[in-house]
Amino acid sequence: LQEVAFLNAGVRILISDHRSDRSEEFCYEKGLVEFVEHLNRAEQPLFGEVISIQGQQDDVEVDVAVQYHMDFTETVRTFANNINNIEGGTHLSGFRSALTRAINNYAKKSKLVREDQANFSGEDVREGLTAIVSVRLEEPQFEGQTKGKLGNAEVKTAVEQALVQNLEFYFEEHPNEGRRILDKCMQSQPAREACLFT
């Protein structure tokens, strides 16, 4: 129920056990932003703000929240119509490719990395990342009985478009935060490359 409340900003969910007079109430006005803050409650954020992105393409609504922390672990949770897609799917693919593209575009445009430096890999840009990717669409196509993976091809495009445009705008408006993300990517890149050759 807490997860459903996170995914539906402003919806109040109250559960009561009349046998013991115990009750629990969940309501999150900032939705996915508070979901990410909840997941990162034991982490040290790279910067305080959670990046929140919304977009829509055709009949696909996209809602994404992202925050980096000082650790190395990656936590990305994906949902379609409030269903937790634990195996990911097209929205996860779209998120990963868009994040990598947006950060590499910003790195070259801002000239904070050398022209001859190789692009960051997906692993580089996702190190220390916590994100929630939630989409809403009329006819979701799930793979498997448990609805663990989303298969709609149009969702990948919708997520990519929303994320690239909004992230590039965010970096332009917040250069200090953009710089800190790039610094983290630059630290993870040589460590990853060193592991490849050991």
Sine and cosine of phi, psi and omega as CSV:
sin_phi,cos_phi,sin_psi,cos_psi,sin_omega,cos_omega
0.00,0.00,-0.59,0.81,0.05,-1.00
-0.89,0.46,-0.67,0.74,0.02,-1.00
-0.88,0.48,-0.69,0.72,0.03,-1.00
-0.88,0.48,-0.63,0.78,0.02,-1.00
-0.91,0.40,-0.64,0.77,0.07,-1.00
-0.87,0.49,-0.66,0.75,-0.10,-1.00
-0.97,0.24,-0.25,0.97,-0.03,-1.00
-0.80,-0.60,0.99,0.12,-0.11,-0.99
-0.78,0.62,0.75,-0.66,0.08,-1.00
1.00,0.07,-0.19,0.98,0.01,-1.00
-0.98,0.21,0.76,-0.65,0.00,-1.00
-0.99,-0.16,0.82,-0.57,0.02,-1.00
-0.88,-0.47,0.83,-0.55,0.00,-1.00
-0.86,-0.51,0.78,-0.62,0.07,-1.00
-0.85,-0.53,0.75,-0.66,-0.04,-1.00
-0.79,-0.61,0.65,-0.76,0.13,-0.99
-0.96,-0.29,0.97,-0.24,-0.08,-1.00
-0.95,0.32,-0.28,0.96,0.04,-1.00
-0.94,0.33,-0.59,0.80,-0.09,-1.00
-0.89,-0.45,0.02,1.00,-0.06,-1.00
0.87,0.50,0.40,0.92,0.10,-0.99
-1.00,0.01,0.60,-0.80,0.06,-1.00
-0.56,-0.83,0.38,-0.93,0.02,-1.00
-0.65,-0.76,0.66,-0.75,-0.02,-1.00
-0.79,-0.61,0.69,-0.72,0.01,-1.00
-0.80,-0.60,0.77,-0.63,0.10,-1.00
-0.36,-0.93,0.80,-0.60,-0.05,-1.00
-0.76,-0.66,0.97,-0.24,-0.06,-1.00
-0.90,0.44,-0.52,0.85,-0.04,-1.00
-0.99,-0.14,0.12,0.99,0.15,-0.99
0.80,0.61,-0.90,-0.44,-0.10,-0.99
-0.90,0.44,-0.49,0.87,0.05,-1.00
-0.87,0.50,-0.71,0.70,0.01,-1.00
-0.95,0.32,-0.48,0.88,0.08,-1.00
-0.88,0.47,-0.74,0.67,0.02,-1.00
-0.90,0.43,-0.68,0.73,0.03,-1.00
-0.87,0.50,-0.63,0.78,0.03,-1.00
-0.90,0.44,-0.71,0.71,0.01,-1.00
-0.91,0.40,-0.51,0.86,-0.05,-1.00
-0.99,-0.10,0.23,0.97,-0.13,-0.99
-0.88,0.47,-0.41,0.91,0.02,-1.00
-0.98,-0.18,0.07,1.00,-0.04,-1.00
-0.97,-0.25,0.32,-0.95,0.11,-0.99
-0.99,-0.17,0.94,-0.33,-0.06,-1.00
-0.89,0.45,0.55,-0.84,0.07,-1.00
-0.91,0.41,-0.61,0.79,0.19,-0.98
-0.48,-0.88,0.38,-0.93,-0.21,-0.98
-0.91,0.42,-0.56,0.83,-0.15,-0.99
-0.97,0.23,0.66,-0.75,0.18,-0.98
-1.00,-0.03,0.79,-0.61,0.00,-1.00
-0.98,0.20,0.83,-0.56,-0.03,-1.00
-0.90,-0.44,0.77,-0.64,-0.07,-1.00
-0.74,-0.68,0.77,-0.64,0.11,-0.99
-0.81,-0.58,0.50,-0.87,0.05,-1.00
-0.27,-0.96,0.21,-0.98,0.04,-1.00
-0.52,-0.85,0.69,-0.72,0.11,-0.99
-0.71,-0.71,0.85,-0.52,-0.09,-1.00
0.81,0.59,-0.87,-0.50,-0.05,-1.00
-0.98,-0.20,0.24,0.97,-0.04,-1.00
-0.96,-0.28,0.89,-0.47,0.10,-1.00
-1.00,-0.08,0.71,-0.70,-0.05,-1.00
-0.86,-0.51,0.74,-0.67,0.05,-1.00
-0.69,-0.72,0.85,-0.52,-0.08,-1.00
-0.73,-0.69,0.64,-0.77,0.13,-0.99
-0.75,-0.66,0.70,-0.72,-0.14,-0.99
-0.67,-0.74,0.67,-0.74,0.16,-0.99
-0.52,-0.85,0.67,-0.74,0.08,-1.00
-0.99,-0.10,0.51,-0.86,0.08,-1.00
-0.74,-0.67,0.10,-0.99,-0.14,-0.99
-0.97,0.24,-0.29,0.96,-0.03,-1.00
-0.97,0.23,-0.08,-1.00,-0.06,-1.00
-0.95,-0.32,-0.20,0.98,-0.09,-1.00
-0.96,0.29,0.50,-0.87,0.05,-1.00
-0.92,-0.40,0.78,-0.63,0.07,-1.00
-0.78,-0.62,0.93,-0.36,0.05,-1.00
-0.79,-0.62,0.85,-0.52,0.04,-1.00
-0.92,-0.39,0.68,-0.73,-0.06,-1.00
-0.86,-0.52,0.62,-0.79,-0.03,-1.00
-0.66,-0.75,0.60,-0.80,0.15,-0.99
-0.78,-0.63,0.85,-0.52,-0.04,-1.00
0.78,0.63,0.70,0.72,0.02,-1.00
0.94,0.34,0.09,1.00,0.04,-1.00
-1.00,-0.07,0.80,-0.59,-0.01,-1.00
-0.96,0.28,0.92,-0.40,0.01,-1.00
-1.00,-0.08,1.00,0.07,-0.15,-0.99
-0.91,0.40,-0.33,0.94,0.05,-1.00
-0.99,-0.13,0.07,1.00,0.03,-1.00
0.99,0.15,-0.77,-0.64,-0.03,-1.00
0.76,-0.65,-0.43,-0.90,-0.12,-0.99
-0.93,0.38,-0.52,0.86,0.04,-1.00
-0.93,0.36,-0.58,0.82,0.06,-1.00
-0.93,0.37,-0.68,0.73,0.04,-1.00
-0.86,0.50,-0.72,0.70,0.02,-1.00
-0.89,0.46,-0.66,0.75,0.01,-1.00
-0.88,0.47,-0.75,0.66,-0.06,-1.00
-0.90,0.44,-0.70,0.71,-0.02,-1.00
-0.93,0.37,-0.61,0.80,-0.01,-1.00
-0.93,0.37,-0.67,0.75,0.01,-1.00
-0.88,0.48,-0.72,0.70,0.01,-1.00
-0.89,0.47,-0.71,0.70,-0.01,-1.00
-0.90,0.43,-0.71,0.71,-0.04,-1.00
-0.89,0.45,-0.66,0.75,-0.02,-1.00
-0.95,0.32,-0.65,0.76,0.05,-1.00
-0.91,0.42,-0.65,0.76,0.07,-1.00
-0.86,0.51,-0.71,0.70,-0.01,-1.00
-0.91,0.41,-0.64,0.77,0.00,-1.00
-0.87,0.50,-0.70,0.72,0.00,-1.00
-0.95,0.30,-0.68,0.73,-0.05,-1.00
-0.91,0.42,-0.63,0.78,-0.05,-1.00
-0.99,0.16,-0.20,0.98,-0.04,-1.00
0.86,0.51,0.49,0.87,0.04,-1.00
-1.00,0.08,-0.19,0.98,0.12,-0.99
-0.83,-0.56,0.41,-0.91,-0.03,-1.00
-0.92,0.39,0.51,-0.86,0.02,-1.00
-0.87,0.50,-0.58,0.82,-0.06,-1.00
-1.00,0.08,-0.04,1.00,-0.01,-1.00
-0.96,0.26,0.64,-0.76,0.00,-1.00
-0.91,0.41,0.49,-0.87,0.08,-1.00
-0.87,0.49,0.46,-0.89,0.12,-0.99
-0.94,0.34,0.59,-0.81,0.08,-1.00
-1.00,0.09,0.16,-0.99,0.07,-1.00
-0.86,0.51,-0.63,0.78,0.02,-1.00
-0.90,0.44,-0.62,0.78,0.01,-1.00
-0.88,0.48,-0.70,0.72,-0.11,-0.99
-0.99,0.15,-0.23,0.97,-0.02,-1.00
-0.98,-0.21,0.00,1.00,0.01,-1.00
-0.93,0.36,0.80,-0.60,0.00,-1.00
0.97,0.26,0.45,0.89,-0.08,-1.00
-0.95,-0.30,0.69,-0.72,0.21,-0.98
-0.85,-0.52,0.78,-0.63,-0.05,-1.00
-0.54,-0.84,0.52,-0.85,0.15,-0.99
-0.86,-0.51,0.78,-0.63,0.05,-1.00
-0.87,-0.49,0.91,-0.41,-0.02,-1.00
-0.83,-0.56,0.77,-0.64,0.04,-1.00
-0.81,-0.58,0.46,-0.89,0.09,-1.00
-0.79,-0.61,0.74,-0.67,-0.01,-1.00
-0.46,-0.89,0.37,-0.93,-0.12,-0.99
-0.95,0.30,-0.66,0.75,-0.08,-1.00
-0.79,-0.61,0.97,0.23,0.02,-1.00
-0.93,0.37,0.62,-0.79,0.06,-1.00
-0.91,-0.42,0.93,-0.35,-0.04,-1.00
-0.98,-0.20,0.51,-0.86,0.09,-1.00
-0.98,-0.17,0.79,-0.61,0.05,-1.00
1.00,-0.01,0.31,-0.95,-0.04,-1.00
-0.91,0.40,-0.53,0.85,-0.10,-0.99
-1.00,0.06,0.03,1.00,-0.04,-1.00
0.84,0.54,0.57,0.82,-0.07,-1.00
-0.97,0.25,-0.27,0.96,-0.08,-1.00
-0.63,-0.78,0.75,-0.67,0.01,-1.00
-1.00,0.01,0.69,-0.73,-0.08,-1.00
-0.91,-0.42,-0.03,1.00,-0.05,-1.00
-0.92,0.39,0.89,-0.46,-0.04,-1.00
-0.90,0.44,-0.58,0.82,-0.06,-1.00
-0.92,0.39,-0.36,0.93,0.00,-1.00
-0.93,0.37,-0.62,0.79,0.02,-1.00
-0.84,0.55,-0.74,0.68,-0.01,-1.00
-0.90,0.44,-0.67,0.74,-0.02,-1.00
-0.89,0.45,-0.69,0.72,0.01,-1.00
-0.92,0.39,-0.70,0.71,0.01,-1.00
-0.85,0.53,-0.74,0.67,-0.06,-1.00
-0.89,0.46,-0.73,0.68,-0.01,-1.00
-0.88,0.47,-0.68,0.73,-0.11,-0.99
-0.96,0.29,-0.73,0.68,-0.04,-1.00
-0.88,0.48,-0.77,0.64,-0.03,-1.00
-0.86,0.51,-0.75,0.66,-0.08,-1.00
-0.96,0.30,-0.59,0.81,0.04,-1.00
-0.93,0.37,-0.67,0.74,0.02,-1.00
-0.89,0.45,-0.63,0.78,0.08,-1.00
-0.91,0.42,-0.66,0.75,0.01,-1.00
-0.87,0.49,-0.71,0.70,-0.02,-1.00
-0.89,0.46,-0.62,0.78,0.04,-1.00
-0.91,0.42,-0.63,0.78,-0.02,-1.00
-0.99,0.17,-0.37,0.93,-0.06,-1.00
-0.75,-0.66,0.94,0.35,-0.08,-1.00
-0.90,0.44,-0.52,0.85,0.01,-1.00
-0.91,0.41,-0.69,0.72,0.03,-1.00
-0.92,0.38,-0.64,0.77,0.06,-1.00
-0.86,0.51,-0.67,0.75,0.00,-1.00
-0.90,0.44,-0.64,0.76,-0.02,-1.00
-0.92,0.39,-0.61,0.79,0.06,-1.00
-0.91,0.42,-0.70,0.72,0.02,-1.00
-0.89,0.46,-0.64,0.77,0.03,-1.00
-0.86,0.51,-0.67,0.75,0.00,-1.00
-0.90,0.43,-0.67,0.74,0.04,-1.00
-0.89,0.46,-0.64,0.77,-0.02,-1.00
-0.92,0.39,-0.50,0.86,0.06,-1.00
-0.96,0.28,-0.59,0.81,-0.06,-1.00
-0.98,0.20,-0.46,0.89,-0.07,-1.00
-0.88,0.47,-0.80,0.60,-0.01,-1.00
-0.91,0.41,-0.52,0.85,0.03,-1.00
-0.91,0.42,-0.67,0.75,0.02,-1.00
-0.91,0.41,-0.68,0.74,-0.01,-1.00
-0.91,0.42,-0.59,0.81,0.02,-1.00
-0.90,0.43,-0.61,0.79,0.02,-1.00
-0.91,0.42,-0.52,0.85,-0.02,-1.00
-0.92,0.39,-0.47,0.88,-0.10,-0.99
-0.97,-0.25,0.15,0.99,0.02,-1.00
-0.98,-0.19,0.00,0.00,0.00,0.00
